[in-house]
Amino acid sequence: MIRFPTRPLVGPLAALGLAMVAPAPLQAADAQVVKIDNFTFTPAALTVKPGTTVTFENDDDIPHLVVANDGAFRSKALDTGDTYAFTFTKAGDFAYYCGLHPHMQGKITVAP
């Protein structure tokens, strides 16, 4: 019968197990940045907590505007590299679109 040494493997295997069960970092909620590129908002849907400031960053080659459907916010025309930030203080869903290209749409959900 062949016996394999188990003790030298316990430490590395335990560390590997801990690494595998460690919680993944929150990405969408922590991102707080919506990229504008190739006529899309990314992420198209973002959930944040009240008081969070979301920054819209235009990485596209042409200008865009960020306009809330309910009029809660409206950016100026954002040229390439420009940003617009808005702080969401109230819970709710905030749909928005590009004022120059209305087919571009997104949504910020503010939830406690």
Stockholm file with secondary structure:
# STOCKHOLM 1.0

chainA/1-112         MIRFPTRPLVGPLAALGLAMVAPAPLQAADAQVVKIDNFTFTPAALTVKPGTTVTFENDDDIPHLVVANDGAFRSKALDTGDTYAFTFTKAGDFAYYCGLHPHMQGKITVAP
#=GR chainA/1-112 SS CCCCCCHHHHHHHHHHHHHHHSCCCCCHHHHCEEEEETTEEESSEEEECTTEEEEEEECSSSCBCCEETTSSCBCCCBCTTCEEEEEECSCEEEEEECSSCTTCEEEEEECC
#=GC SS_cons         CCCCCCHHHHHHHHHHHHHHHSCCCCCHHHHCEEEEETTEEESSEEEECTTEEEEEEECSSSCBCCEETTSSCBCCCBCTTCEEEEEECSCEEEEEECSSCTTCEEEEEECC
//
